[in-house]
């Protein structure tokens, strides 16, 4: 019964948010509450949720003050030069912009922290997407793909958990999986380019007054950002000339820093919060914050608390301005923190009622004995949905040891099981149980259901490709 209730609860939750019948916050609260009562939790459901919520308070604090800090840095203009540099290198071709987003997200993901990756990627790229009339869902999709693939880095968490749970050296688990990581990143870049091409074609079809429908040509690209006036080399609709890509006809509308089209974006050149004279101070402060994060000297929430305080005091010395800044970022804070707290209901019910344990034991029991030698491969496939529906801790410390013990009877080494288990991480990172992905969609103002529609099947493909490469290279063996 617990198995059926567990899977039914997850299925109902996913259907409700993907069909937009309920917002994620409401679904995270209502659905687990109803199913928890059916599971016999009774009045005990309250303590279950509160125990789960206690473990998430530090995460909520981290996200809250991270939003405040990076929101302040955007307001004061720290990221304006970075965005302009990216635009100069990428031009105004949506395909290149999306590809650049993937590269940026993958590079920033080297620090192993998803929240930091999404904050920086969104801060740098969202204004670009808004100016080019591109869909922010593409941004969240590509950032999620890149960060999820990079999440198997040893310092990212899952690889260390797998090694610890099975008493293995973390390098023995990770190093043989490097080819899988590289191929996975290549697939991410391919998906990013294809998404960029789709955006390019969509813009030609939906905004012909801005984007020229250029059929062909051999030019070397459209007009660059930062140049005003008419676009040189931009083909007119139906002429067949130009660059061979969709280029801006009215470049001045998207390039001129004083254009009114910028008024509603984070790069509005006329915003009163700009602090150009404090650029180097803000840059130094941000570098110090990031170094402290990577060094893991003090708890991350406290780092952002102190960083936000210093940033507010220096950039906005007046108390009235400080209050205004906090209020300005309140919508983003409420959106992400409320979702983190609501996620505590789902995890609390899953763990408190025993649904997670029952679901994992059932999965182990239904695996046929003649499939035993393929336990590593089976584990890799199972890691895709299971790490989506439960936390990494629950999977790696609760499910993986059971699967590994079963596999040992068929001659499958524990290290093969550990390597296979981390291939589901690209899919896992899209779970509503992962605070970082909630932060990403909140910052980009994207509906979680829309994000899932675009990203889930792509991350499943990447996970399966990484598993296949692991098998081909011998990193994931068969008993």
ZIPE-V379366 format. One record per residue. N is the residue number from 1. RES is the residue in one letter. SS is DSSP state (H for helix, E for strand, C for the rest). OMEGA is omega as a letter, one per 30 degrees, with the letter a starting at -180 (NA if undefined). Layout:
n:N res:RES ss:SS omega:OMEGA
n:N res:RES ss:SS omega:OMEGA
//
This chain:
n:1 res:X ss:C omega:l
n:2 res:X ss:H omega:l
n:3 res:X ss:H omega:a
n:4 res:X ss:H omega:l
n:5 res:X ss:H omega:a
n:6 res:X ss:H omega:a
n:7 res:X ss:H omega:l
n:8 res:X ss:H omega:l
n:9 res:X ss:H omega:a
n:10 res:X ss:H omega:a
n:11 res:X ss:H omega:l
n:12 res:X ss:H omega:l
n:13 res:X ss:H omega:a
n:14 res:X ss:H omega:a
n:15 res:X ss:H omega:a
n:16 res:X ss:H omega:a
n:17 res:X ss:H omega:a
n:18 res:X ss:H omega:l
n:19 res:X ss:C omega:l
n:20 res:X ss:C omega:l
n:21 res:X ss:C omega:l
n:22 res:X ss:C omega:l
n:23 res:X ss:C omega:a
n:24 res:X ss:H omega:a
n:25 res:X ss:H omega:l
n:26 res:X ss:H omega:a
n:27 res:X ss:H omega:l
n:28 res:X ss:H omega:a
n:29 res:X ss:H omega:a
n:30 res:X ss:H omega:a
n:31 res:X ss:H omega:l
n:32 res:X ss:H omega:l
n:33 res:X ss:H omega:l
n:34 res:X ss:H omega:a
n:35 res:X ss:H omega:l
n:36 res:X ss:H omega:l
n:37 res:X ss:H omega:l
n:38 res:X ss:H omega:a
n:39 res:X ss:C omega:l
n:40 res:X ss:C omega:a
n:41 res:X ss:C omega:l
n:42 res:X ss:H omega:l
n:43 res:X ss:H omega:l
n:44 res:X ss:H omega:a
n:45 res:X ss:H omega:l
n:46 res:X ss:H omega:l
n:47 res:X ss:H omega:l
n:48 res:X ss:H omega:a
n:49 res:X ss:H omega:a
n:50 res:X ss:H omega:l
n:51 res:X ss:H omega:l
n:52 res:X ss:H omega:a
n:53 res:X ss:H omega:l
n:54 res:X ss:H omega:a
n:55 res:X ss:C omega:a
n:56 res:X ss:C omega:a
n:57 res:X ss:H omega:l
n:58 res:X ss:H omega:l
n:59 res:X ss:H omega:l
n:60 res:X ss:H omega:l
n:61 res:X ss:H omega:l
n:62 res:X ss:H omega:a
n:63 res:X ss:H omega:a
n:64 res:X ss:H omega:a
n:65 res:X ss:H omega:l
n:66 res:X ss:H omega:l
n:67 res:X ss:H omega:l
n:68 res:X ss:H omega:a
n:69 res:X ss:H omega:a
n:70 res:X ss:H omega:l
n:71 res:X ss:H omega:l
n:72 res:X ss:H omega:a
n:73 res:X ss:H omega:l
n:74 res:X ss:H omega:a
n:75 res:X ss:H omega:a
n:76 res:X ss:H omega:l
n:77 res:X ss:C omega:a
n:78 res:X ss:C omega:a
n:79 res:X ss:C omega:a
n:80 res:X ss:H omega:l
n:81 res:X ss:H omega:l
n:82 res:X ss:H omega:a
n:83 res:X ss:H omega:l
n:84 res:X ss:H omega:l
n:85 res:X ss:H omega:l
n:86 res:X ss:H omega:a
n:87 res:X ss:H omega:l
n:88 res:X ss:H omega:a
n:89 res:X ss:H omega:a
n:90 res:X ss:H omega:a
n:91 res:X ss:C omega:a
n:92 res:X ss:C omega:l
n:93 res:X ss:C omega:a
n:94 res:X ss:H omega:a
n:95 res:X ss:H omega:l
n:96 res:X ss:H omega:l
n:97 res:X ss:H omega:a
n:98 res:X ss:H omega:l
n:99 res:X ss:H omega:l
n:100 res:X ss:H omega:l
n:101 res:X ss:H omega:l
n:102 res:X ss:H omega:a
n:103 res:X ss:H omega:l
n:104 res:X ss:H omega:a
n:105 res:X ss:H omega:l
n:106 res:X ss:H omega:a
n:107 res:X ss:H omega:a
n:108 res:X ss:H omega:a
n:109 res:X ss:H omega:l
n:110 res:X ss:H omega:l
n:111 res:X ss:H omega:l
n:112 res:X ss:C omega:a
n:113 res:X ss:C omega:a
n:114 res:X ss:H omega:a
n:115 res:X ss:H omega:l
n:116 res:X ss:H omega:l
n:117 res:X ss:H omega:a
n:118 res:X ss:H omega:l
n:119 res:X ss:H omega:a
n:120 res:X ss:H omega:a
n:121 res:X ss:H omega:l
n:122 res:X ss:H omega:a
n:123 res:X ss:H omega:a
n:124 res:X ss:H omega:a
n:125 res:X ss:H omega:a
n:126 res:X ss:H omega:l
n:127 res:X ss:H omega:l
n:128 res:X ss:H omega:l
n:129 res:X ss:H omega:a
n:130 res:X ss:H omega:a
n:131 res:X ss:H omega:a
n:132 res:X ss:C omega:a
n:133 res:X ss:C omega:l
n:134 res:X ss:C omega:a
n:135 res:X ss:C omega:l
n:136 res:X ss:H omega:l
n:137 res:X ss:H omega:l
n:138 res:X ss:H omega:l
n:139 res:X ss:H omega:a
n:140 res:X ss:H omega:l
n:141 res:X ss:H omega:a
n:142 res:X ss:H omega:l
n:143 res:X ss:H omega:l
n:144 res:X ss:H omega:l
n:145 res:X ss:H omega:a
n:146 res:X ss:H omega:a
n:147 res:X ss:H omega:l
n:148 res:X ss:H omega:l
n:149 res:X ss:H omega:a
n:150 res:X ss:H omega:a
n:151 res:X ss:C omega:l
n:152 res:X ss:C omega:l
n:153 res:X ss:C omega:a
n:154 res:X ss:H omega:a
n:155 res:X ss:H omega:l
n:156 res:X ss:H omega:l
n:157 res:X ss:C omega:a
n:158 res:X ss:H omega:a
n:159 res:X ss:H omega:l
n:160 res:X ss:H omega:l
n:161 res:X ss:H omega:a
n:162 res:X ss:H omega:a
n:163 res:X ss:H omega:a
n:164 res:X ss:H omega:a
n:165 res:X ss:H omega:a
n:166 res:X ss:C omega:l
n:167 res:X ss:C omega:a
n:168 res:X ss:C omega:l
n:169 res:X ss:C omega:a
n:170 res:X ss:H omega:l
n:171 res:X ss:H omega:l
n:172 res:X ss:H omega:l
n:173 res:X ss:H omega:a
n:174 res:X ss:H omega:a
n:175 res:X ss:H omega:l
n:176 res:X ss:H omega:a
n:177 res:X ss:H omega:l
n:178 res:X ss:H omega:l
n:179 res:X ss:H omega:l
n:180 res:X ss:H omega:l
n:181 res:X ss:H omega:a
n:182 res:X ss:H omega:l
n:183 res:X ss:H omega:l
n:184 res:X ss:H omega:l
n:185 res:X ss:H omega:l
n:186 res:X ss:H omega:l
n:187 res:X ss:H omega:l
n:188 res:X ss:H omega:a
n:189 res:X ss:H omega:l
n:190 res:X ss:H omega:l
n:191 res:X ss:H omega:a
n:192 res:X ss:H omega:l
n:193 res:X ss:H omega:a
n:194 res:X ss:H omega:l
n:195 res:X ss:H omega:l
n:196 res:X ss:H omega:l
n:197 res:X ss:H omega:l
n:198 res:X ss:H omega:l
n:199 res:X ss:H omega:l
n:200 res:X ss:H omega:a
n:201 res:X ss:H omega:l
n:202 res:X ss:H omega:a
n:203 res:X ss:H omega:l
n:204 res:X ss:H omega:a
n:205 res:X ss:H omega:a
n:206 res:X ss:H omega:a
n:207 res:X ss:C omega:a
n:208 res:X ss:C omega:l
n:209 res:X ss:C omega:l
n:210 res:X ss:C omega:a
n:211 res:X ss:E omega:l
n:212 res:X ss:C omega:l
n:213 res:X ss:C omega:a
n:214 res:X ss:C omega:a
n:215 res:X ss:C omega:a
n:216 res:X ss:C omega:l
n:217 res:X ss:C omega:a
n:218 res:X ss:C omega:l
n:219 res:X ss:C omega:a
n:220 res:X ss:C omega:l
n:221 res:X ss:C omega:a
n:222 res:X ss:C omega:a
n:223 res:X ss:C omega:a
n:224 res:X ss:C omega:l
n:225 res:X ss:C omega:l
n:226 res:X ss:C omega:l
n:227 res:X ss:C omega:l
n:228 res:X ss:C omega:l
n:229 res:X ss:C omega:a
n:230 res:X ss:C omega:a
n:231 res:X ss:C omega:l
n:232 res:X ss:C omega:l
n:233 res:X ss:C omega:a
n:234 res:X ss:C omega:a
n:235 res:X ss:C omega:l
n:236 res:X ss:C omega:a
n:237 res:X ss:C omega:l
n:238 res:X ss:C omega:a
n:239 res:X ss:C omega:a
n:240 res:X ss:C omega:l
n:241 res:X ss:C omega:l
n:242 res:X ss:C omega:a
n:243 res:X ss:C omega:a
n:244 res:X ss:C omega:l
n:245 res:X ss:C omega:l
n:246 res:X ss:C omega:a
n:247 res:X ss:C omega:a
n:248 res:X ss:E omega:l
n:249 res:X ss:C omega:a
n:250 res:X ss:C omega:a
n:251 res:X ss:H omega:a
n:252 res:X ss:H omega:a
n:253 res:X ss:H omega:a
n:254 res:X ss:H omega:a
n:255 res:X ss:H omega:a
n:256 res:X ss:C omega:a
n:257 res:X ss:C omega:a
n:258 res:X ss:C omega:a
n:259 res:X ss:C omega:a
n:260 res:X ss:H omega:l
n:261 res:X ss:H omega:a
n:262 res:X ss:H omega:a
n:263 res:X ss:C omega:a
n:264 res:X ss:C omega:a
n:265 res:X ss:C omega:a
n:266 res:X ss:C omega:a
n:267 res:X ss:C omega:l
n:268 res:X ss:C omega:a
n:269 res:X ss:C omega:a
n:270 res:X ss:C omega:a
n:271 res:X ss:C omega:a
n:272 res:X ss:C omega:a
n:273 res:X ss:C omega:a
n:274 res:X ss:C omega:l
n:275 res:X ss:C omega:a
n:276 res:X ss:H omega:a
n:277 res:X ss:H omega:a
n:278 res:X ss:H omega:a
n:279 res:X ss:H omega:a
n:280 res:X ss:H omega:l
n:281 res:X ss:H omega:a
n:282 res:X ss:H omega:l
n:283 res:X ss:H omega:l
n:284 res:X ss:H omega:l
n:285 res:X ss:H omega:a
n:286 res:X ss:H omega:l
n:287 res:X ss:H omega:l
n:288 res:X ss:H omega:l
n:289 res:X ss:H omega:a
n:290 res:X ss:H omega:l
n:291 res:X ss:H omega:l
n:292 res:X ss:H omega:l
n:293 res:X ss:H omega:a
n:294 res:X ss:H omega:a
n:295 res:X ss:H omega:l
n:296 res:X ss:C omega:a
n:297 res:X ss:C omega:l
n:298 res:X ss:C omega:a
n:299 res:X ss:C omega:a
n:300 res:X ss:H omega:l
n:301 res:X ss:H omega:a
n:302 res:X ss:H omega:l
n:303 res:X ss:H omega:a
n:304 res:X ss:H omega:l
n:305 res:X ss:H omega:a
n:306 res:X ss:H omega:l
n:307 res:X ss:H omega:l
n:308 res:X ss:H omega:l
n:309 res:X ss:H omega:l
n:310 res:X ss:H omega:a
n:311 res:X ss:H omega:l
n:312 res:X ss:H omega:a
n:313 res:X ss:H omega:a
n:314 res:X ss:H omega:a
n:315 res:X ss:H omega:a
n:316 res:X ss:C omega:a
n:317 res:X ss:C omega:l
n:318 res:X ss:C omega:a
n:319 res:X ss:H omega:a
n:320 res:X ss:H omega:l
n:321 res:X ss:H omega:l
n:322 res:X ss:H omega:l
n:323 res:X ss:H omega:l
n:324 res:X ss:H omega:l
n:325 res:X ss:H omega:l
n:326 res:X ss:H omega:l
n:327 res:X ss:H omega:a
n:328 res:X ss:H omega:a
n:329 res:X ss:C omega:a
n:330 res:X ss:H omega:a
n:331 res:X ss:H omega:l
n:332 res:X ss:H omega:a
n:333 res:X ss:H omega:a
n:334 res:X ss:H omega:a
n:335 res:X ss:H omega:a
n:336 res:X ss:H omega:a
n:337 res:X ss:H omega:l
n:338 res:X ss:H omega:l
n:339 res:X ss:H omega:l
n:340 res:X ss:H omega:l
n:341 res:X ss:H omega:l
n:342 res:X ss:H omega:l
n:343 res:X ss:H omega:l
n:344 res:X ss:H omega:l
n:345 res:X ss:H omega:a
n:346 res:X ss:H omega:a
n:347 res:X ss:H omega:l
n:348 res:X ss:H omega:l
n:349 res:X ss:H omega:l
n:350 res:X ss:H omega:a
n:351 res:X ss:H omega:a
n:352 res:X ss:H omega:l
n:353 res:X ss:C omega:a
n:354 res:X ss:C omega:a
n:355 res:X ss:H omega:a
n:356 res:X ss:H omega:a
n:357 res:X ss:H omega:a
n:358 res:X ss:H omega:a
n:359 res:X ss:H omega:a
n:360 res:X ss:H omega:l
n:361 res:X ss:H omega:l
n:362 res:X ss:H omega:l
n:363 res:X ss:H omega:l
n:364 res:X ss:H omega:a
n:365 res:X ss:H omega:a
n:366 res:X ss:H omega:l
n:367 res:X ss:C omega:a
n:368 res:X ss:C omega:a
n:369 res:X ss:H omega:a
n:370 res:X ss:H omega:l
n:371 res:X ss:H omega:a
n:372 res:X ss:H omega:a
n:373 res:X ss:H omega:a
n:374 res:X ss:H omega:a
n:375 res:X ss:H omega:l
n:376 res:X ss:H omega:l
n:377 res:X ss:H omega:l
n:378 res:X ss:H omega:l
n:379 res:X ss:H omega:l
n:380 res:X ss:H omega:l
n:381 res:X ss:H omega:l
n:382 res:X ss:H omega:a
n:383 res:X ss:H omega:a
n:384 res:X ss:H omega:l
n:385 res:X ss:H omega:a
n:386 res:X ss:H omega:l
n:387 res:X ss:H omega:l
n:388 res:X ss:H omega:a
n:389 res:X ss:H omega:l
n:390 res:X ss:C omega:a
n:391 res:X ss:C omega:l
n:392 res:X ss:H omega:l
n:393 res:X ss:H omega:a
n:394 res:X ss:H omega:a
n:395 res:X ss:H omega:a
n:396 res:X ss:H omega:a
n:397 res:X ss:H omega:a
n:398 res:X ss:H omega:a
n:399 res:X ss:H omega:a
n:400 res:X ss:H omega:l
n:401 res:X ss:H omega:l
n:402 res:X ss:H omega:l
n:403 res:X ss:H omega:a
n:404 res:X ss:H omega:l
n:405 res:X ss:H omega:l
n:406 res:X ss:H omega:a
n:407 res:X ss:H omega:a
n:408 res:X ss:H omega:l
n:409 res:X ss:C omega:a
n:410 res:X ss:C omega:l
n:411 res:X ss:C omega:l
n:412 res:X ss:C omega:a
n:413 res:X ss:C omega:l
n:414 res:X ss:H omega:a
n:415 res:X ss:H omega:l
n:416 res:X ss:H omega:l
n:417 res:X ss:H omega:a
n:418 res:X ss:H omega:a
n:419 res:X ss:H omega:a
n:420 res:X ss:H omega:a
n:421 res:X ss:H omega:a
n:422 res:X ss:H omega:a
n:423 res:X ss:H omega:l
n:424 res:X ss:H omega:a
n:425 res:X ss:H omega:l
n:426 res:X ss:H omega:l
n:427 res:X ss:H omega:a
n:428 res:X ss:H omega:a
n:429 res:X ss:C omega:a
n:430 res:X ss:C omega:a
n:431 res:X ss:C omega:l
n:432 res:X ss:C omega:l
n:433 res:X ss:C omega:l
n:434 res:X ss:C omega:a
n:435 res:X ss:H omega:a
n:436 res:X ss:H omega:a
n:437 res:X ss:H omega:l
n:438 res:X ss:H omega:l
n:439 res:X ss:H omega:a
n:440 res:X ss:H omega:a
n:441 res:X ss:H omega:l
n:442 res:X ss:H omega:a
n:443 res:X ss:H omega:a
n:444 res:X ss:C omega:a
n:445 res:X ss:C omega:a
n:446 res:X ss:C omega:l
n:447 res:X ss:C omega:a
n:448 res:X ss:H omega:l
n:449 res:X ss:H omega:l
n:450 res:X ss:H omega:l
n:451 res:X ss:H omega:a
n:452 res:X ss:H omega:a
n:453 res:X ss:H omega:a
n:454 res:X ss:H omega:a
n:455 res:X ss:H omega:a
n:456 res:X ss:H omega:a
n:457 res:X ss:H omega:l
n:458 res:X ss:H omega:l
n:459 res:X ss:H omega:l
n:460 res:X ss:H omega:l
n:461 res:X ss:H omega:a
n:462 res:X ss:H omega:l
n:463 res:X ss:H omega:l
n:464 res:X ss:H omega:l
n:465 res:X ss:H omega:l
n:466 res:X ss:H omega:l
n:467 res:X ss:H omega:a
n:468 res:X ss:H omega:l
n:469 res:X ss:H omega:l
n:470 res:X ss:H omega:l
n:471 res:X ss:H omega:a
n:472 res:X ss:H omega:a
n:473 res:X ss:C omega:a
n:474 res:X ss:C omega:l
n:475 res:X ss:C omega:l
n:476 res:X ss:C omega:a
n:477 res:X ss:C omega:l
n:478 res:X ss:C omega:a
n:479 res:X ss:C omega:NA
//
